[in-house]
Amino acid sequence: MMAEALVNPSVLLWARDRARMEPSLVADKTHVKTDRLLDWEKGTARPTFKQAEDLANVLHIPFGFLFLPSPPKETLPIPDLRTVENRATGWLSPDLRDVLADVLRKQDWYREYLADQGAGPLPFVGRFTGKDLVVDIAANITKTLNLTVADRDHAKNWEEFLNLLIERAEKANVWVMRSGIVGSNTHRPLEVDEFRGFAICDEIVPAVFINGKDVKVAQAFTLMHELAHLWLGESGISDFSIAHSSDADQNRTERKCNAVAAEVLVPATLLREHWNRLNPIADNAGNLSTYFRVSKVVVARRAYDLKLISWETYDAFYQEEVNQWRKKREDDDGGNPYYTLPVRNGKRFTSAVLRSALEYTLLLRDAGKLLGLSPSKIIPFAQKAGIG
């Protein structure tokens, strides 16, 4: 008879609730009957050590947690600004928690690396407060990123413009990551309904994470929204939406960041200048989406905010566009790792890790952990990336 694992039933129940998984699903994933799992949660039976390990893996908790005297109290490393009816959502999935923990772990290494390179505090982090004007914050972001109208003209489409925005942000020493999965685990996709991005303020390593599961046409707005967080000096997890007729149910910081993002991407003066009131919204949004290199919904929402169209007109257009987005949703679950890894980890971060490994200041094992790559592939990856 195999030895039983003396797991704490209350911790097991806490872990399942935390993961928001039904007993039948956990039972199926651990290859036991549902009644058996419920017996473990009641404490009338015990799993084997192998079954306990399976439970920890399925519920995404450290194995040792199952033996704690009581469920651990988890705190959030950054503010949760997601709201439902003006109240904090109060829940983070294990996937989002693990992504946050992974980014913070990498940020600690990156900060030390940059400090060794002589990097100092960046002037734009926390430069403004919520009392400053939206146009002033947007103007400073635009200046820092060196964005011009010509940049939009040179970009062939919105995707190329998004890549340019990310490149400019990284050039300004903002660490930008874009991923739709937890680490490099393609079996753990992130949910757009839970969050679209987050920002972590740091004077040396300000970080922005974009949920790659969101449609790409929406990611430029996410990027600008999170950059606004950095300029305001406020970290946070965001689930902002441009679907609502009123931002009253959103956190004040989120409203400010939305306004700043909109002004950077679609300046009010330019939109008013180019909006043709005689054309239907589809024509205006289509033409100006090409001009501004952003999604048609962002253009339409900006037009509504500037009172160029009614809410009813915008809402009908929004619903139609969302239906199209759902059919075209893209992600980065697979593909060429030489492309996806720098996108997921940020190009400059990836380069810093590879250079450190090649200079023997970082073990291949540790470099692999930072990039989500096996140690044996670090050198070939660096050579393929042209580093070395």
Helices and strands as residue ranges (DSSP letters): H 9-19, H 23-29, H 34-42, H 49-59, G 63-67, E 83-84, E 87-88, H 94-116, H 134-144, H 149-154, H 158-171, E 175-179, E 181-182, E 185-189, E 197-200, E 207-211, H 216-232, E 236-238, H 252-265, H 268-274, H 281-292, H 296-305, H 311-328, H 337-345, H 347-358, H 364-371, G 375-377, H 378-384
